Amino acid sequence: MPSAIISFVFRLFKKGLRLAPVLAAVLLVAWLARHRQGPARNEGSELVRPLRVIEAPVVNLQPRATGYGLAAPRRVWRAMAEVKGVIVEVNPQLAAGALLAENTELIRLESADYELAAARLKATMAESQARLNELDVEERSRKTSLDIERRSLNLAQTSLARMRQLMETGAVPRDQIDREERQVLQQEQALQQLQNAIDLLPARREALQAALMVQKASLAQAELDLARTVIRAPFACRPGPVHLQKGQYVNVGQTLFEAMGTEVIEVEAKFRPEQMRNLLDLERRRGFDEGMNMAALQERFDLDVVVTLRSGAWKASWPARFDRIREVVDPRSRAINVIAAIDKPYELVIPGVRPALSQGMYCEVELRAPRRPETVVLPRAALWNGRVFVVGADNRLQARTVKLAFAQDDFWVVEDGVKAGERVVVSDPSPAMEGMLVAPVPDSQAAARLAQQAEGAEDRP
């Protein structure tokens, strides 16, 4: 009996040992649940977003427009032979690329034939002039003879009248009266012949004068042909390829070479219509009239022009002038062709700095309108879907819809919506929420770069 009790107690003890960890775990969980603490509360703080900003600057805006085109001389001389002949002399300076001054003798042709023709015409003219002089002498002589014949006629008529009176008294026979009448008729006939000869003198003089005029014209042509045997540069120029030799025969109308004028070089650059419009303020736009001539148009635009040649990091610039606008618009690009002119470009050459502006150089043409003071500008990076973001005095983000005048380079010209000095966000604000707190970071370099661009200080020649 006692052993059974002991065995029963032993089995119960072993079961208790197995259940003890479970019971302990249950008790531990119950204790932890009773004495647990809630999660620590953390009071929430507002997120602050750092953004780059600039103060909207007020500048003396330099409106500019940039176009591109090829340089070309205003005048091109195609030298042609106006007379035929053999080349007897070629100027050694006549070579491709040489700089030739105006009126430089370049080519001389054989002139003996033209000199002989001029000499013959001069001799013929001298003969015609001698005939005119002879005609003057003849006219004076005939007029003198006419006066003598008139006096003789008067004497004959007086003698006839006296004879008729004597015949009435019977003192003179009839046959003597007849002889006197015949004498009077002969005098009248001689007088009429002299008068007819004098009347023909003006016609003969006119014929001689006409012949003399023809001879003078022929002489002028001969002298012109003689002068054309010497070919001179009509203006300062640079010739292209020349293939002429002494002894070479040339015909009338034969092209000898081409030369480019050096007095004025032009660059015809293309500009979009809105670029030209942006160069004019409202007052100047209203001043345009129909039929305005080029001088009035130049005065209305009042542009400074700079022509620039770029090659990698190197560039050279020339001061130019707004010369004219082409009469047609490019049919493909709808661009307006503006011609900028550089006067005396070879006098502007600086070795190693500014080369000679030659035909075919691809150039940049910048048109600069009069400055517009107190203009608000913003960088292109400040515009987001037609809006800009401004940081208020409380460093809160504000969205603004702005009215823009036009774009130029990397900035916008603002008409309304942003005031001078307001802090404008120039970095990406997304996700941008109206009223969010901002830590403004001033970007002084961006502000300085914007002011330089707007005032045109960075590219002045």
Backbone hydrogen bonds, N-H to C=O, Kabsch-Sander energy under -0.5 kcal/mol:
donor,donor_aa,acceptor,acceptor_aa,energy
5,I,1,M,-2.1
6,I,2,P,-2.3
7,S,3,S,-2.6
8,F,4,A,-2.5
9,V,5,I,-2.6
10,F,6,I,-2.4
11,R,7,S,-2.2
12,L,8,F,-2.2
13,F,9,V,-2.1
14,K,10,F,-1.9
15,K,11,R,-2.2
16,G,12,L,-1.9
17,L,13,F,-2.1
18,R,14,K,-1.7
19,L,15,K,-2.0
20,A,16,G,-1.5
22,V,18,R,-0.5
23,L,19,L,-2.8
24,A,20,A,-2.8
25,A,21,P,-2.5
26,V,22,V,-2.5
27,L,23,L,-2.5
28,L,24,A,-2.4
29,V,25,A,-2.7
30,A,26,V,-2.5
31,W,27,L,-2.3
32,L,28,L,-2.8
33,A,29,V,-2.7
34,R,30,A,-1.6
35,H,31,W,-2.2
36,R,32,L,-0.7
43,E,41,R,-0.5
49,R,437,L,-2.0
51,L,439,A,-1.5
53,V,441,V,-2.1
54,I,424,V,-2.1
56,A,54,I,-0.6
56,A,422,E,-3.1
59,V,57,P,-0.5
59,V,375,T,-2.7
61,L,59,V,-1.3
61,L,372,R,-2.0
62,Q,454,A,-3.2
65,A,367,L,-1.7
67,G,365,V,-2.6
69,G,363,C,-2.0
70,L,268,E,-0.5
71,A,361,M,-2.3
72,A,266,E,-2.7
74,R,264,V,-2.2
77,W,259,A,-3.1
78,R,76,V,-0.6
79,A,77,W,-0.9
79,A,257,F,-1.9
81,A,254,Q,-2.3
82,E,80,M,-0.5
85,G,250,V,-2.0
87,I,248,Q,-3.0
88,V,108,R,-2.8
89,E,108,R,-1.5
91,N,106,L,-3.2
94,L,91,N,-1.9
95,A,93,Q,-1.8
97,G,239,P,-3.0
98,A,95,A,-2.1
100,L,98,A,-0.7
100,L,237,C,-2.9
103,N,233,A,-3.2
104,T,101,A,-1.5
106,L,231,I,-3.0
107,I,231,I,-1.6
108,R,89,E,-2.4
109,L,229,T,-3.5
110,E,86,V,-2.4
115,E,111,S,-2.2
116,L,112,A,-2.4
117,A,113,D,-2.0
118,A,114,Y,-1.8
119,A,115,E,-2.1
120,R,116,L,-2.5
121,L,117,A,-2.0
122,K,118,A,-2.1
123,A,119,A,-2.1
124,T,120,R,-2.3
125,M,121,L,-2.4
126,A,122,K,-2.1
127,E,123,A,-2.1
128,S,124,T,-2.3
129,Q,125,M,-2.5
130,A,126,A,-2.1
131,R,127,E,-2.0
132,L,128,S,-1.9
133,N,129,Q,-2.3
134,E,130,A,-2.6
135,L,131,R,-2.3
136,D,132,L,-1.9
137,V,133,N,-2.0
138,E,134,E,-2.6
139,E,135,L,-2.4
140,R,136,D,-2.1
141,S,137,V,-2.4
142,R,138,E,-2.7
143,K,139,E,-2.2
144,T,140,R,-1.8
145,S,141,S,-2.4
146,L,142,R,-2.4
147,D,143,K,-1.7
148,I,144,T,-1.9
149,E,145,S,-2.7
150,R,146,L,-1.9
151,R,147,D,-2.0
152,S,148,I,-2.4
153,L,149,E,-2.5
154,N,150,R,-2.2
155,L,151,R,-2.3
156,A,152,S,-2.6
157,Q,153,L,-2.7
158,T,154,N,-2.2
159,S,155,L,-2.6
160,L,156,A,-2.3
161,A,157,Q,-1.9
162,R,158,T,-1.9
163,M,159,S,-2.3
164,R,160,L,-2.0
165,Q,161,A,-1.5
166,L,162,R,-2.0
167,M,163,M,-2.3
168,E,164,R,-1.4
169,T,165,Q,-0.8
169,T,166,L,-0.5
170,G,166,L,-0.5
170,G,167,M,-1.0
171,A,166,L,-2.2
172,V,166,L,-0.6
177,I,173,P,-1.0
178,D,174,R,-1.9
179,R,175,D,-1.9
180,E,176,Q,-2.0
181,E,177,I,-2.3
182,R,178,D,-2.6
183,Q,179,R,-1.9
184,V,180,E,-2.0
185,L,181,E,-2.3
186,Q,182,R,-2.2
187,Q,183,Q,-1.9
188,E,184,V,-2.3
189,Q,185,L,-2.4
190,A,186,Q,-2.3
191,L,187,Q,-2.6
192,Q,188,E,-2.3
193,Q,189,Q,-2.3
194,L,190,A,-2.2
195,Q,191,L,-2.2
196,N,192,Q,-2.6
197,A,193,Q,-2.3
198,I,194,L,-2.2
199,D,195,Q,-2.4
200,L,196,N,-1.4
201,L,197,A,-0.6
201,L,198,I,-0.9
204,R,200,L,-2.0
205,R,201,L,-2.7
206,E,202,P,-2.7
207,A,203,A,-2.2
208,L,204,R,-2.3
209,Q,205,R,-2.9
210,A,206,E,-2.7
211,A,207,A,-2.4
212,L,208,L,-2.4
213,M,209,Q,-2.4
214,V,210,A,-2.3
215,Q,211,A,-2.3
216,K,212,L,-2.4
217,A,213,M,-2.6
218,S,214,V,-2.5
219,L,215,Q,-2.4
220,A,216,K,-2.8
221,Q,217,A,-2.4
222,A,218,S,-2.5
223,E,219,L,-3.1
224,L,220,A,-2.5
225,D,221,Q,-2.8
226,L,222,A,-2.3
227,A,223,E,-2.6
228,R,224,L,-2.0
229,T,226,L,-1.1
230,V,227,A,-1.6
231,I,107,I,-3.1
231,I,229,T,-0.5
232,R,230,V,-0.6
233,A,104,T,-2.0
237,C,100,L,-1.9
238,R,260,M,-2.3
240,G,258,E,-3.5
243,H,256,L,-0.6
247,G,87,I,-3.3
248,Q,245,Q,-1.7
250,V,85,G,-2.7
253,G,81,A,-4.1
254,Q,251,N,-1.7
256,L,79,A,-3.3
257,F,79,A,-0.9
259,A,77,W,-2.5
260,M,238,R,-2.9
261,G,75,R,-3.0
262,T,236,A,-2.1
263,E,236,A,-0.5
265,I,342,I,-2.2
266,E,72,A,-3.4
267,V,340,A,-2.5
268,E,70,L,-1.1
269,A,267,V,-0.9
269,A,338,V,-2.6
270,K,68,Y,-1.3
271,F,336,I,-2.3
275,Q,272,R,-0.8
276,M,272,R,-1.5
277,R,273,P,-2.1
278,N,274,E,-2.3
279,L,275,Q,-0.7
279,L,276,M,-0.7
280,L,277,R,-1.7
285,R,281,D,-2.0
286,R,282,L,-1.8
287,G,283,E,-0.7
287,G,284,R,-0.5
288,F,285,R,-1.2
292,M,289,D,-1.2
297,L,293,N,-2.1
298,Q,294,M,-2.7
299,E,295,A,-2.0
300,R,296,A,-2.2
301,F,297,L,-2.3
302,D,298,Q,-2.7
304,D,368,R,-2.9
305,V,320,A,-0.8
306,V,366,E,-2.1
307,V,318,W,-2.6
308,T,364,E,-3.1
309,L,316,A,-3.2
310,R,308,T,-0.5
311,S,314,W,-2.9
314,W,311,S,-1.8
316,A,309,L,-2.3
318,W,307,V,-2.8
320,A,305,V,-2.5
321,R,341,A,-1.9
323,D,321,R,-0.8
323,D,339,I,-2.0
324,R,339,I,-1.3
326,R,337,N,-3.0
330,D,335,A,-2.2
334,R,330,D,-2.1
336,I,271,F,-3.4
337,N,328,V,-0.6
338,V,269,A,-2.8
338,V,336,I,-0.7
339,I,324,R,-2.8
340,A,267,V,-2.6
340,A,338,V,-0.6
341,A,321,R,-2.4
342,I,265,I,-3.1
343,D,341,A,-0.6
344,K,263,E,-3.5
346,Y,262,T,-0.5
347,E,344,K,-1.3
348,L,345,P,-1.0
349,V,346,Y,-0.6
350,I,354,R,-2.3
353,V,350,I,-2.6
354,R,350,I,-2.9
358,S,356,A,-0.8
360,G,71,A,-3.0
361,M,358,S,-1.6
363,C,69,G,-3.1
363,C,361,M,-0.7
364,E,308,T,-3.3
365,V,67,G,-3.3
366,E,306,V,-2.8
366,E,364,E,-0.5
367,L,65,A,-2.9
367,L,365,V,-0.5
368,R,304,D,-3.1
369,A,63,P,-2.4
369,A,367,L,-0.5
372,R,61,L,-2.4
375,T,59,V,-2.5
376,V,414,V,-0.5
377,V,57,P,-1.4
378,L,412,W,-2.2
380,R,410,D,-2.3
382,A,379,P,-1.8
383,L,380,R,-1.7
384,W,387,R,-3.8
387,R,384,W,-1.3
388,V,400,R,-2.3
390,V,398,Q,-3.2
391,V,423,R,-2.4
392,G,390,V,-0.6
392,G,396,R,-2.6
395,N,392,G,-1.7
397,L,436,M,-2.1
398,Q,390,V,-2.7
400,R,388,V,-3.1
402,V,386,G,-0.9
402,V,400,R,-0.6
403,K,416,D,-3.3
404,L,402,V,-0.6
405,A,413,V,-3.3
406,F,413,V,-0.7
408,Q,411,F,-2.7
411,F,408,Q,-2.3
412,W,378,L,-3.6
413,V,406,F,-2.7
414,V,376,V,-2.6
414,V,412,W,-0.6
415,E,403,K,-3.0
416,D,403,K,-1.7
421,G,56,A,-2.9
422,E,419,K,-1.6
423,R,391,V,-0.6
424,V,54,I,-3.2
424,V,422,E,-0.7
425,V,389,F,-3.0
426,V,52,R,-2.5
427,S,52,R,-0.9
435,G,397,L,-3.0
436,M,433,M,-2.2
438,V,395,N,-2.9
439,A,49,R,-2.7
441,V,51,L,-3.0
443,D,53,V,-2.5
444,S,442,P,-0.8
447,A,443,D,-1.8
448,A,444,S,-2.4
449,R,445,Q,-2.6
450,L,446,A,-2.2
451,A,447,A,-2.2
452,Q,448,A,-2.2
453,Q,449,R,-2.3
454,A,450,L,-2.6
455,E,451,A,-2.1
456,G,452,Q,-0.7
456,G,453,Q,-0.8
457,A,452,Q,-1.9
458,E,452,Q,-0.7
